[in-house]
Amino acid sequence: MTTMKFGMSAVAAITVAVAATASIAAERTLSTVTALQQTNVLAKSYLKTFVGEANALGKGTIQMKYLGGQEVVPPRKAASALKRGQFDVLSAPTAYYIGTVPEGYGLLASNKGPRALRANGGFKLLQKIYAEKAGAHLLAWGESMTSYNMFLGIKPKIGKDGLPDLKGVKMRATGTYRPLFRALGATTINIKSSEIITAMQRGTVEGFGMTDTSVMAIGLGPVIKYRVQPNFYQTNQVVTVNLGVWASLTKEQRAFLENLALHYETSSVLYVELERQKEEILVKKQGIKDILLKGKVGQKYLDIAHSEVWKELKSRSKYHDQLKPLLYTPGKPDRQLDLGNSRLLP
C-alpha cells in the first residue's frame, strides 16, 4: 500500500510539472526500443509504467514512439544502435552490453535500490560511466526488485556441498547468469531469449536463468521441469537515452523525464510484483518442481552468486572500488529475501 501511495504522489508531481511547463517547451517525440521480447514482463512493465505514462502525462512536452523489441535490433547490438542514434531511448538489461559497461554487474549484486543510489551518489557515478562508455544518459533503473531463478529441463546432480553440480550441463546464459553458472561447473552458451524453447527442445541447452516473472509469459513452461530456489540478484534493467538526444532536450523536457523516471522506479516494482504473483500460480499449475536449497546451503548459493559478480566487476572495471560501497552493504539482506519475507501486496 505504501508503494501505491508513493507512485500516485509521483504521478501528481509529474502532472503539475507538465501543466506548468507545457506552454514553454515544444513537444518532442522520442523513439524507443526494448531489448527484451515484447511479451517479457519487464518489457511490458516499461511500456505501461514508463512509455504509457509519458504519453498520458507528457502532451505538449514529451511523447514516446515504441518501435519494437528484438525484431528491430538484436539485443546485444541495441546499446551500440542507441549510441549511433538509430533510436532515442533504450530499455534493456545491462547484461546485453556488459562488455561495454561492465559496471552494470554492480546493479545485479547490489542490495540497495535506486532511491538509495540516488541519495548516496551511486546513481550519479553510474551516469558518468554510462556517458563515458556507452554514449548514453542513464535515466532510470526500473523493475529493480525483480529477481532470477535457475530453470532446468533435467534434474541436476547435487554435490557433497549440497549445491547443484552443473559439470557437463549446457546452460543458456547472458552476462547476468554466466558467473554463477560457470562457478557451478556449467558450460554456458549465448542465444537470444526468443530461441530458448527451440534450444531446450533440441538439447542445445539443458537449462537457463530467467527472471521470476517471465518464464510462463514468454511460453517457456513446457520445457522446464525444475526450478532452483532461492532466487538471486535483482534485475539490472535500465533506461538510457542517446547522449546527443539528451543534450538537445530543453530544460523542461529533461525535468519531465527525470520526474517520470522517479515514478517509474517505484511503479514498475509494483507492476512486476503483481505479475510475479500471477506467474507463481502458473508455475505451480505447470508442475514445475522446486529444488529448495535451505539454510546454510541456500546462503552459500547466494554468496557464490553475488561474490562471482563482484569478482567479475573487479577484473573489468577501474570503478569497482568506488561503486561497491555505494551499491552493497555487507551483512544487509538480499533485497529479494526482504521482499519474499514481507510481501508488499496482499
WOSULZI-V440037 format. One record per residue. N is the residue number from 1. RES is the residue in three letters. SS is DSSP state (h for helix, s for strand, l for the rest). PHI is phi in whole degrees, -180 to 180 (NA if undefined). PSI is psi in whole degrees, -180 to 180 (none if undefined). Layout:
# WOSULZI-V440037
n:N res:RES ss:SS phi:PHI psi:PSI
n:N res:RES ss:SS phi:PHI psi:PSI
This chain:
# WOSULZI-V440037
n:1 res:MET ss:l phi:NA psi:-39
n:2 res:THR ss:h phi:-59 psi:-42
n:3 res:THR ss:h phi:-62 psi:-43
n:4 res:MET ss:h phi:-61 psi:-44
n:5 res:LYS ss:h phi:-63 psi:-42
n:6 res:PHE ss:h phi:-62 psi:-44
n:7 res:GLY ss:h phi:-62 psi:-43
n:8 res:MET ss:h phi:-66 psi:-36
n:9 res:SER ss:h phi:-63 psi:-41
n:10 res:ALA ss:h phi:-64 psi:-41
n:11 res:VAL ss:h phi:-60 psi:-44
n:12 res:ALA ss:h phi:-61 psi:-41
n:13 res:ALA ss:h phi:-64 psi:-41
n:14 res:ILE ss:h phi:-65 psi:-42
n:15 res:THR ss:h phi:-62 psi:-44
n:16 res:VAL ss:h phi:-63 psi:-43
n:17 res:ALA ss:h phi:-63 psi:-40
n:18 res:VAL ss:h phi:-65 psi:-44
n:19 res:ALA ss:h phi:-61 psi:-34
n:20 res:ALA ss:h phi:-77 psi:-25
n:21 res:THR ss:h phi:-116 psi:-9
n:22 res:ALA ss:l phi:-58 psi:-35
n:23 res:SER ss:l phi:-75 psi:-17
n:24 res:ILE ss:l phi:-91 psi:-45
n:25 res:ALA ss:l phi:-97 psi:132
n:26 res:ALA ss:l phi:-69 psi:148
n:27 res:GLU ss:l phi:-69 psi:139
n:28 res:ARG ss:s phi:-126 psi:131
n:29 res:THR ss:s phi:-102 psi:125
n:30 res:LEU ss:s phi:-110 psi:134
n:31 res:SER ss:s phi:-86 psi:145
n:32 res:THR ss:s phi:-140 psi:152
n:33 res:VAL ss:s phi:-135 psi:147
n:34 res:THR ss:s phi:-108 psi:136
n:35 res:ALA ss:l phi:-79 psi:-14
n:36 res:LEU ss:l phi:-97 psi:160
n:37 res:GLN ss:l phi:-56 psi:146
n:38 res:GLN ss:l phi:-64 psi:-22
n:39 res:THR ss:l phi:-84 psi:-10
n:40 res:ASN ss:l phi:-68 psi:136
n:41 res:VAL ss:h phi:-59 psi:-34
n:42 res:LEU ss:h phi:-66 psi:-39
n:43 res:ALA ss:h phi:-67 psi:-42
n:44 res:LYS ss:h phi:-61 psi:-41
n:45 res:SER ss:h phi:-60 psi:-47
n:46 res:TYR ss:h phi:-60 psi:-44
n:47 res:LEU ss:h phi:-66 psi:-34
n:48 res:LYS ss:h phi:-84 psi:-50
n:49 res:THR ss:h phi:-92 psi:-10
n:50 res:PHE ss:h phi:-116 psi:-63
n:51 res:VAL ss:h phi:-63 psi:-48
n:52 res:GLY ss:h phi:-61 psi:-44
n:53 res:GLU ss:h phi:-68 psi:-37
n:54 res:ALA ss:h phi:-60 psi:-45
n:55 res:ASN ss:h phi:-73 psi:-30
n:56 res:ALA ss:h phi:-76 psi:-37
n:57 res:LEU ss:h phi:-105 psi:-15
n:58 res:GLY ss:l phi:-102 psi:15
n:59 res:LYS ss:l phi:-60 psi:130
n:60 res:GLY ss:l phi:92 psi:-13
n:61 res:THR ss:l phi:-125 psi:-66
n:62 res:ILE ss:s phi:-135 psi:135
n:63 res:GLN ss:s phi:-129 psi:153
n:64 res:MET ss:s phi:-119 psi:136
n:65 res:LYS ss:s phi:-115 psi:114
n:66 res:TYR ss:s phi:-82 psi:122
n:67 res:LEU ss:s phi:-91 psi:-27
n:68 res:GLY ss:s phi:138 psi:-167
n:69 res:GLY ss:l phi:-117 psi:-125
n:70 res:GLN ss:l phi:-66 psi:-17
n:71 res:GLU ss:l phi:-77 psi:-17
n:72 res:VAL ss:l phi:-85 psi:-45
n:73 res:VAL ss:l phi:-152 psi:137
n:74 res:PRO ss:l phi:-56 psi:138
n:75 res:PRO ss:h phi:-56 psi:-35
n:76 res:ARG ss:h phi:-79 psi:-6
n:77 res:LYS ss:h phi:-109 psi:0
n:78 res:ALA ss:h phi:-65 psi:-42
n:79 res:ALA ss:h phi:-65 psi:-41
n:80 res:SER ss:h phi:-70 psi:-33
n:81 res:ALA ss:h phi:-66 psi:-38
n:82 res:LEU ss:h phi:-62 psi:-46
n:83 res:LYS ss:h phi:-61 psi:-36
n:84 res:ARG ss:h phi:-75 psi:-12
n:85 res:GLY ss:l phi:88 psi:20
n:86 res:GLN ss:l phi:-65 psi:-29
n:87 res:PHE ss:l phi:-152 psi:177
n:88 res:ASP ss:l phi:-100 psi:-36
n:89 res:VAL ss:s phi:-135 psi:137
n:90 res:LEU ss:s phi:-125 psi:133
n:91 res:SER ss:s phi:-109 psi:118
n:92 res:ALA ss:s phi:-160 psi:149
n:93 res:PRO ss:s phi:-68 psi:136
n:94 res:THR ss:h phi:-67 psi:-12
n:95 res:ALA ss:h phi:-58 psi:-28
n:96 res:TYR ss:h phi:-73 psi:-17
n:97 res:TYR ss:h phi:-137 psi:42
n:98 res:ILE ss:l phi:-65 psi:-26
n:99 res:GLY ss:l phi:-68 psi:-28
n:100 res:THR ss:l phi:-86 psi:-45
n:101 res:VAL ss:l phi:-127 psi:77
n:102 res:PRO ss:h phi:-62 psi:-19
n:103 res:GLU ss:h phi:-63 psi:-16
n:104 res:GLY ss:h phi:-60 psi:-24
n:105 res:TYR ss:h phi:-57 psi:-34
n:106 res:GLY ss:h phi:-61 psi:-33
n:107 res:LEU ss:h phi:-68 psi:-36
n:108 res:LEU ss:h phi:-59 psi:-48
n:109 res:ALA ss:l phi:-96 psi:9
n:110 res:SER ss:l phi:-72 psi:146
n:111 res:ASN ss:l phi:-115 psi:29
n:112 res:LYS ss:l phi:-127 psi:166
n:113 res:GLY ss:l phi:-111 psi:179
n:114 res:PRO ss:h phi:-61 psi:-35
n:115 res:ARG ss:h phi:-64 psi:-41
n:116 res:ALA ss:h phi:-66 psi:-40
n:117 res:LEU ss:h phi:-68 psi:-35
n:118 res:ARG ss:h phi:-67 psi:-32
n:119 res:ALA ss:h phi:-79 psi:-34
n:120 res:ASN ss:h phi:-98 psi:2
n:121 res:GLY ss:l phi:95 psi:-6
n:122 res:GLY ss:h phi:-65 psi:-39
n:123 res:PHE ss:h phi:-68 psi:-40
n:124 res:LYS ss:h phi:-63 psi:-40
n:125 res:LEU ss:h phi:-65 psi:-42
n:126 res:LEU ss:h phi:-63 psi:-37
n:127 res:GLN ss:h phi:-62 psi:-41
n:128 res:LYS ss:h phi:-61 psi:-43
n:129 res:ILE ss:h phi:-66 psi:-45
n:130 res:TYR ss:h phi:-63 psi:-39
n:131 res:ALA ss:h phi:-65 psi:-42
n:132 res:GLU ss:h phi:-70 psi:-43
n:133 res:LYS ss:h phi:-100 psi:-31
n:134 res:ALA ss:h phi:-113 psi:-3
n:135 res:GLY ss:l phi:61 psi:37
n:136 res:ALA ss:s phi:-140 psi:151
n:137 res:HIS ss:s phi:-94 psi:120
n:138 res:LEU ss:s phi:-76 psi:114
n:139 res:LEU ss:s phi:-98 psi:-42
n:140 res:ALA ss:s phi:-155 psi:152
n:141 res:TRP ss:s phi:-115 psi:103
n:142 res:GLY ss:l phi:-99 psi:166
n:143 res:GLU ss:l phi:52 psi:35
n:144 res:SER ss:l phi:-67 psi:-22
n:145 res:MET ss:l phi:-97 psi:7
n:146 res:THR ss:l phi:-71 psi:136
n:147 res:SER ss:l phi:-121 psi:-173
n:148 res:TYR ss:s phi:-128 psi:156
n:149 res:ASN ss:s phi:-132 psi:160
n:150 res:MET ss:s phi:-93 psi:129
n:151 res:PHE ss:s phi:-119 psi:141
n:152 res:LEU ss:s phi:-136 psi:148
n:153 res:GLY ss:l phi:-95 psi:-6
n:154 res:ILE ss:l phi:-128 psi:158
n:155 res:LYS ss:l phi:-82 psi:121
n:156 res:PRO ss:l phi:-75 psi:154
n:157 res:LYS ss:s phi:-71 psi:149
n:158 res:ILE ss:s phi:-111 psi:124
n:159 res:GLY ss:l phi:-75 psi:175
n:160 res:LYS ss:l phi:-62 psi:-25
n:161 res:ASP ss:l phi:-83 psi:0
n:162 res:GLY ss:l phi:87 psi:-2
n:163 res:LEU ss:l phi:-95 psi:155
n:164 res:PRO ss:s phi:-59 psi:133
n:165 res:ASP ss:s phi:-102 psi:107
n:166 res:LEU ss:l phi:-100 psi:17
n:167 res:LYS ss:l phi:-61 psi:127
n:168 res:GLY ss:l phi:85 psi:-2
n:169 res:VAL ss:l phi:-96 psi:133
n:170 res:LYS ss:s phi:-95 psi:121
n:171 res:MET ss:s phi:-120 psi:132
n:172 res:ARG ss:s phi:-71 psi:132
n:173 res:ALA ss:l phi:-151 psi:140
n:174 res:THR ss:l phi:-99 psi:-174
n:175 res:GLY ss:h phi:-60 psi:-22
n:176 res:THR ss:h phi:-63 psi:-45
n:177 res:TYR ss:h phi:-101 psi:-20
n:178 res:ARG ss:h phi:-55 psi:-47
n:179 res:PRO ss:h phi:-58 psi:-44
n:180 res:LEU ss:h phi:-68 psi:-48
n:181 res:PHE ss:h phi:-62 psi:-41
n:182 res:ARG ss:h phi:-69 psi:-35
n:183 res:ALA ss:h phi:-64 psi:-27
n:184 res:LEU ss:l phi:-92 psi:3
n:185 res:GLY ss:l phi:100 psi:2
n:186 res:ALA ss:l phi:-75 psi:158
n:187 res:THR ss:s phi:-94 psi:127
n:188 res:THR ss:s phi:-105 psi:144
n:189 res:ILE ss:s phi:-131 psi:135
n:190 res:ASN ss:l phi:-91 psi:116
n:191 res:ILE ss:l phi:-143 psi:158
n:192 res:LYS ss:l phi:-67 psi:152
n:193 res:SER ss:h phi:-61 psi:-31
n:194 res:SER ss:h phi:-70 psi:-11
n:195 res:GLU ss:h phi:-104 psi:2
n:196 res:ILE ss:h phi:-63 psi:-44
n:197 res:ILE ss:h phi:-57 psi:-51
n:198 res:THR ss:h phi:-62 psi:-41
n:199 res:ALA ss:h phi:-64 psi:-39
n:200 res:MET ss:h phi:-68 psi:-42
n:201 res:GLN ss:h phi:-65 psi:-35
n:202 res:ARG ss:h phi:-88 psi:-8
n:203 res:GLY ss:l phi:80 psi:11
n:204 res:THR ss:l phi:-63 psi:-38
n:205 res:VAL ss:l phi:-132 psi:159
n:206 res:GLU ss:l phi:-118 psi:0
n:207 res:GLY ss:s phi:-174 psi:177
n:208 res:PHE ss:s phi:-166 psi:169
n:209 res:GLY ss:s phi:-107 psi:149
n:210 res:MET ss:s phi:-159 psi:157
n:211 res:THR ss:s phi:-64 psi:159
n:212 res:ASP ss:l phi:-80 psi:13
n:213 res:THR ss:l phi:-120 psi:-8
n:214 res:SER ss:l phi:-122 psi:-12
n:215 res:VAL ss:l phi:-63 psi:-39
n:216 res:MET ss:l phi:-78 psi:-36
n:217 res:ALA ss:l phi:-62 psi:-33
n:218 res:ILE ss:l phi:-104 psi:16
n:219 res:GLY ss:l phi:81 psi:23
n:220 res:LEU ss:l phi:-89 psi:-9
n:221 res:GLY ss:h phi:-50 psi:-47
n:222 res:PRO ss:h phi:-63 psi:-20
n:223 res:VAL ss:h phi:-100 psi:4
n:224 res:ILE ss:l phi:-106 psi:133
n:225 res:LYS ss:l phi:-113 psi:-29
n:226 res:TYR ss:s phi:-136 psi:146
n:227 res:ARG ss:s phi:-126 psi:129
n:228 res:VAL ss:s phi:-92 psi:129
n:229 res:GLN ss:s phi:-117 psi:147
n:230 res:PRO ss:s phi:-82 psi:166
n:231 res:ASN ss:s phi:-73 psi:163
n:232 res:PHE ss:s phi:-141 psi:163
n:233 res:TYR ss:l phi:61 psi:179
n:234 res:GLN ss:l phi:-136 psi:150
n:235 res:THR ss:l phi:-65 psi:144
n:236 res:ASN ss:l phi:-104 psi:46
n:237 res:GLN ss:s phi:-79 psi:118
n:238 res:VAL ss:s phi:-128 psi:158
n:239 res:VAL ss:s phi:-109 psi:124
n:240 res:THR ss:s phi:-125 psi:151
n:241 res:VAL ss:s phi:-121 psi:136
n:242 res:ASN ss:s phi:-50 psi:132
n:243 res:LEU ss:h phi:-62 psi:-40
n:244 res:GLY ss:h phi:-66 psi:-39
n:245 res:VAL ss:h phi:-64 psi:-45
n:246 res:TRP ss:h phi:-59 psi:-43
n:247 res:ALA ss:h phi:-66 psi:-28
n:248 res:SER ss:h phi:-82 psi:-13
n:249 res:LEU ss:l phi:-74 psi:152
n:250 res:THR ss:l phi:-73 psi:166
n:251 res:LYS ss:h phi:-58 psi:-40
n:252 res:GLU ss:h phi:-69 psi:-39
n:253 res:GLN ss:h phi:-67 psi:-41
n:254 res:ARG ss:h phi:-65 psi:-40
n:255 res:ALA ss:h phi:-63 psi:-40
n:256 res:PHE ss:h phi:-60 psi:-48
n:257 res:LEU ss:h phi:-65 psi:-36
n:258 res:GLU ss:h phi:-67 psi:-41
n:259 res:ASN ss:h phi:-66 psi:-40
n:260 res:LEU ss:h phi:-63 psi:-38
n:261 res:ALA ss:h phi:-60 psi:-42
n:262 res:LEU ss:h phi:-64 psi:-42
n:263 res:HIS ss:h phi:-63 psi:-47
n:264 res:TYR ss:h phi:-61 psi:-39
n:265 res:GLU ss:h phi:-63 psi:-23
n:266 res:THR ss:h phi:-96 psi:-48
n:267 res:SER ss:h phi:-66 psi:-30
n:268 res:SER ss:h phi:-69 psi:-34
n:269 res:VAL ss:h phi:-64 psi:-44
n:270 res:LEU ss:h phi:-63 psi:-44
n:271 res:TYR ss:h phi:-60 psi:-50
n:272 res:VAL ss:h phi:-73 psi:-26
n:273 res:GLU ss:h phi:-69 psi:-39
n:274 res:LEU ss:h phi:-63 psi:-41
n:275 res:GLU ss:h phi:-68 psi:-35
n:276 res:ARG ss:h phi:-63 psi:-40
n:277 res:GLN ss:h phi:-65 psi:-39
n:278 res:LYS ss:h phi:-66 psi:-42
n:279 res:GLU ss:h phi:-61 psi:-41
n:280 res:GLU ss:h phi:-61 psi:-39
n:281 res:ILE ss:h phi:-62 psi:-43
n:282 res:LEU ss:h phi:-69 psi:-36
n:283 res:VAL ss:h phi:-61 psi:-43
n:284 res:LYS ss:h phi:-65 psi:-42
n:285 res:LYS ss:h phi:-64 psi:-34
n:286 res:GLN ss:h phi:-69 psi:-20
n:287 res:GLY ss:l phi:86 psi:18
n:288 res:ILE ss:l phi:-70 psi:128
n:289 res:LYS ss:s phi:-94 psi:139
n:290 res:ASP ss:s phi:-89 psi:134
n:291 res:ILE ss:s phi:-103 psi:103
n:292 res:LEU ss:s phi:-95 psi:117
n:293 res:LEU ss:l phi:-91 psi:109
n:294 res:LYS ss:l phi:-97 psi:160
n:295 res:GLY ss:h phi:53 psi:-129
n:296 res:LYS ss:h phi:-65 psi:-32
n:297 res:VAL ss:h phi:-67 psi:-45
n:298 res:GLY ss:h phi:-61 psi:-40
n:299 res:GLN ss:h phi:-68 psi:-37
n:300 res:LYS ss:h phi:-64 psi:-40
n:301 res:TYR ss:h phi:-59 psi:-47
n:302 res:LEU ss:h phi:-66 psi:-40
n:303 res:ASP ss:h phi:-62 psi:-41
n:304 res:ILE ss:h phi:-64 psi:-46
n:305 res:ALA ss:h phi:-56 psi:-49
n:306 res:HIS ss:h phi:-75 psi:-42
n:307 res:SER ss:h phi:-66 psi:-34
n:308 res:GLU ss:h phi:-66 psi:-35
n:309 res:VAL ss:h phi:-68 psi:-47
n:310 res:TRP ss:h phi:-65 psi:-36
n:311 res:LYS ss:h phi:-62 psi:-43
n:312 res:GLU ss:h phi:-63 psi:-44
n:313 res:LEU ss:h phi:-66 psi:-38
n:314 res:LYS ss:h phi:-59 psi:-39
n:315 res:SER ss:h phi:-78 psi:-16
n:316 res:ARG ss:h phi:-110 psi:-21
n:317 res:SER ss:l phi:-133 psi:134
n:318 res:LYS ss:l phi:-73 psi:-12
n:319 res:TYR ss:l phi:-92 psi:-1
n:320 res:HIS ss:h phi:-53 psi:-50
n:321 res:ASP ss:h phi:-66 psi:-29
n:322 res:GLN ss:h phi:-77 psi:-40
n:323 res:LEU ss:h phi:-75 psi:-43
n:324 res:LYS ss:h phi:-56 psi:-46
n:325 res:PRO ss:h phi:-64 psi:-25
n:326 res:LEU ss:h phi:-81 psi:-29
n:327 res:LEU ss:h phi:-100 psi:-20
n:328 res:TYR ss:l phi:-140 psi:131
n:329 res:THR ss:l phi:-116 psi:115
n:330 res:PRO ss:l phi:-56 psi:135
n:331 res:GLY ss:l phi:88 psi:-15
n:332 res:LYS ss:l phi:-76 psi:135
n:333 res:PRO ss:l phi:-58 psi:150
n:334 res:ASP ss:l phi:-61 psi:137
n:335 res:ARG ss:h phi:-62 psi:-32
n:336 res:GLN ss:h phi:-67 psi:-36
n:337 res:LEU ss:h phi:-68 psi:-37
n:338 res:ASP ss:h phi:-58 psi:-47
n:339 res:LEU ss:h phi:-67 psi:-40
n:340 res:GLY ss:h phi:-66 psi:-31
n:341 res:ASN ss:h phi:-87 psi:-19
n:342 res:SER ss:l phi:-143 psi:85
n:343 res:ARG ss:l phi:-61 psi:136
n:344 res:LEU ss:l phi:-76 psi:-21
n:345 res:LEU ss:l phi:-125 psi:157
n:346 res:PRO ss:l phi:-69 psi:none
